[in-house]
Amino acid sequence: MLILGRREGDSIIIDGGIRIVVVSCDRGGVRIGIEAPNNVKILRGEIAQQVAQENQRAAAPADASWMATLGAPIAAGTSTPKPSSPEASA
């Protein structure tokens, strides 16, 4: 990791046309501006982490009982019954 000291108005240039500018500094933190080509994705670190976690959760095998509550067919070998429809009792 490269650590640099910068003041308001100072910038850092990264290969590929990415420019990071220190907009303001105060006790609450630092505000930065980022200029980059349109094809470069810029995400806050915590958002990128949330997206990665949600992708992992979505890729996990589905619980058969949860699927049954949606009325999805149950795979062979599971013991969770499919909920009955209101039309079946009429």
C-alpha positions in Angstrom: 0.0 0.0 0.0 1.3 3.4 -0.9 0.6 6.1 1.7 0.9 9.7 0.7 0.3 13.0 2.5 -1.8 15.5 0.5 -3.3 18.9 1.1 -6.6 20.4 -0.2 -6.4 20.8 -3.9 -3.6 18.3 -4.3 -4.2 15.3 -6.6 -2.9 11.9 -7.3 -2.8 10.4 -10.9 -3.2 6.7 -11.3 -2.4 4.8 -14.5 -5.4 4.7 -16.9 -6.5 8.3 -16.5 -7.7 8.1 -12.9 -7.2 11.3 -11.0 -7.9 11.6 -7.2 -8.2 15.1 -5.8 -8.4 16.1 -2.1 -11.4 18.4 -2.0 -11.4 19.2 1.7 -10.0 18.1 5.1 -11.4 18.6 8.6 -11.7 16.7 11.8 -14.6 14.7 10.5 -12.5 13.2 7.7 -11.3 13.9 4.1 -13.5 14.5 1.1 -12.0 13.3 -2.2 -13.1 13.6 -5.8 -12.3 11.0 -8.4 -12.1 11.5 -12.1 -12.0 8.3 -14.2 -12.9 7.1 -17.6 -16.6 6.0 -18.0 -15.6 2.3 -18.3 -14.0 2.3 -14.8 -16.3 1.2 -12.0 -15.9 3.2 -8.7 -17.4 1.7 -5.6 -17.1 2.5 -1.9 -15.3 -0.4 -0.2 -18.2 -1.3 2.1 -20.6 -1.4 -0.9 -18.3 -3.7 -2.9 -18.1 -6.0 0.2 -22.0 -6.1 0.6 -22.3 -7.0 -3.1 -19.8 -9.8 -2.8 -21.6 -11.2 0.3 -25.0 -11.0 -1.4 -23.6 -12.8 -4.5 -22.2 -15.6 -2.2 -25.6 -15.8 -0.4 -27.5 -16.0 -3.7 -25.2 -18.7 -5.0 -25.7 -20.9 -1.9 -28.1 -23.9 -2.2 -31.7 -23.1 -1.5 -33.4 -24.5 1.6 -36.3 -26.8 0.4 -38.7 -25.6 3.1 -38.3 -21.9 2.0 -38.9 -22.9 -1.6 -42.1 -24.8 -0.5 -43.5 -21.6 1.0 -43.3 -20.1 -2.5 -45.2 -23.0 -3.9 -42.2 -24.4 -5.8 -42.1 -28.1 -6.4 -40.1 -30.1 -3.9 -37.1 -32.1 -5.0 -37.3 -35.9 -4.6 -35.9 -37.1 -1.3 -37.1 -34.1 0.8 -39.7 -34.4 3.5 -41.1 -30.9 3.5 -44.7 -31.1 2.1 -45.9 -28.6 -0.5 -48.4 -26.1 0.9 -52.0 -26.7 -0.2 -53.7 -24.1 -2.4 -57.0 -22.5 -1.3 -58.7 -23.9 -4.4 -57.9 -27.5 -3.3 -60.0 -27.2 -0.1 -63.0 -25.7 -1.9 
